Amino acid sequence: MPIIKSAKKRVKVTRKATVRNSKTKRSLKSALKAFVKKTDNKSHSTAQSNIDKAVKKGLVHKNKAARIKKQLSKQAKAAGVKPAAATKKAAAKPAAKKAAPAKKAVAKKAPAKKK
């Protein structure tokens, strides 16, 4: 058991972080298992979200996360599930044309006289 005050604080902080990390890991694993069990759009987006959260908290390396997400997308594509991100982006951006700003007429100068 630590005696120094800062060491006692370290023990407290470490315990809290351990609990937080284990919850994040558990939710990541359960989301991946749910995706494997039922391959649909919602479980795919949930799994990707949990992977991103784990990366943000430093539990999974970003390259490993990219590899896992690629594998999930490959499985989803094989199962015939369209990715949620692509459908949201297409629906969010309607093809609206903007009017071009009117250009001012430029007055032409008279040609210079030759001597």
Buried (B, 14 or more C-beta within 10 A) or exposed (E): EEEEEEEEEEEEEEEEEEEEBEEBBEBBEEBBEBBEEEBEEEBBBBBBEBBBBBBEEEBBEEEEBEEBBEEBBEBBEEEEBEBBEEEEEEEEEEEEEEEEEEEEEEEEEEEEEEE
